[in-house]
Amino acid sequence: PPPARPAVQLYACIDDRSCSLRRHVEDVGGTNEVETFGMAGFFGLPIRYLPADGRDPVVLAPEGVDPTAVLVEEVQCQQLLERFKQRRRWLALAVLWWEKASFSPVGSLVLSLFAPISMSRLALMGFFPSAYKKTKDLLLRAVLLDL
């Protein structure tokens, strides 16, 4: 017998922005319920996306197209949004501190204490890139979203 059809089929563009949407839908929907396809092309829906966390608007359209439709993200809980923004700022400051320290002699000595962690990360990135991405996403979600 032919395999059962999924409950939902999603056709999306093959660019990076739509690929993340496809992966999210696949993760949420499960393997037997959702089937996604990537297709080359623009689907005629130019959108300007306004994130709820205050970041700059993002144009989701081909170069040169000025979107008239605006997609505004709304927040269920303002307190969670504020905590997310604060944690994102702290994470950005930590990354900036790490980068600045790596360019100074004293900072480099301090960072050398983290060499085993850095080497493990480098090995994971080189030999197991998908495991690295899953681990990184899991850690970021745990830090930023309390998961």
N, C-alpha and C positions, 0 to 999 in steps of 0.2 A: 504494500500500500504506500502511496505517496506520503511524505511527511506532512504533519498538520500545519496549517497556515498560522502565522503569528497573529495575535490580536491587533497589533499596530505595526504598520510599515511607515518609515520616515525616509523621505528623500531630502538630502541636504547638499549644499555646495561642498566641494572638497577642500576649501581653504581652511586655515588653522582655526578660525573663529567658529565655523560650523562643525569642525571635527570635534571640538570639545563639547559642543551641544550633543552631537551624536553619541559620544562616549558616555555622557551623563545619562541620556535617555536609556542607553543599553544597560548601564549599571542599575538604574532605578527599576527598569521594566523586567529584568531577568532575561535569560537566554531564550526561553521558549515563547515569551510573550511579545518581544519587540525585535524587529529586524530593521536595520538601517542601511541605507545605500548612499554612497558619495557620488555626486555627479558634478561634472564641470559646467560652470555657467552661473549666471546671475538670474534670480527668480523674479525680478521685477518688483521687489519690495524694498526700496531704500528706506532705512530707518536711522534715526538719531537716538542712541541709547543713553539715558541719564541714570547712572548708578545712584543708589540710595545713600552710599557712604561718602558722597561729596566729591568723588573724583570727577575729572573733566568729562564732558560728553564724548561719546565714541560714535563715529559715523560708520554704519554698517552698510556700505554701498560701494560700487566701483568708483575709482578715481574720477573726479570731475562731476559727479552727481551730487546735487545738494538735496538731501532728504527733506521731505515735508512732514512725514509721519514721525512722531516722537514717542518712544517707548520709555515710560517713567517707572522705575522700580520703586515699589512701596515697601515700607518696613512694617512688620507685625509688632515688633517690640523695640521701642526707641532705646531702652536701656541696653539691650543686647547689641544694637548697632554702635552705641557709644563705646561699649567695652571692646568690640571688634576693632573700631578705629584706633582706640588707645593702644591695644596690643599690636596692631600693625605699625603704629608709630614707634613703639619700643623695639620691634623686630627690625625696622629700618635703621634705627639708631645703632643697634647691635651690629648690623651688617656694615654700616659706615665706620663704626669704631674698629671692627676687625680689619677693614680695608686700610684705614689710616695707620693702624698699628703695624700692618705688614710692610709699610714703607719706611718705618723708622728702625734704627738699630736696636734700641731697647724693646720696642714693641715686638720686633721679630723674635727676640730672645724669649719673651713671654709667650708668644704664640707657638714657639717650638715645643712648649709643654703639651700642646694639643696635637703633636705630630701623629700619634697613633690614630686619633680620630680622623684627622685629615687624610692620612694614607688609606684608612678603611673606606672613607668616602670616595677617594680617587679610584680605588680598586673596584668598588661597587659601580661607579659611573662607567668605568672602562669595560668591565667584564660582564656586568649584569645591568644594563641601562634600564630595562623595564622594572626590575626590582628596586633600583635606585629611585625611579620616579614614584613608584607606589609608596616607598618608605618616606620620601620627601613630602609627598602629598598628605600622608597620614600624620606626620609630625607637624606640618603647617596647620592642618585642620585641628589637631589637638591643642596647639598653642593658640590659634586665633579663635576657635569656635567652642572650646571646652568639650570636645568629643572624647 
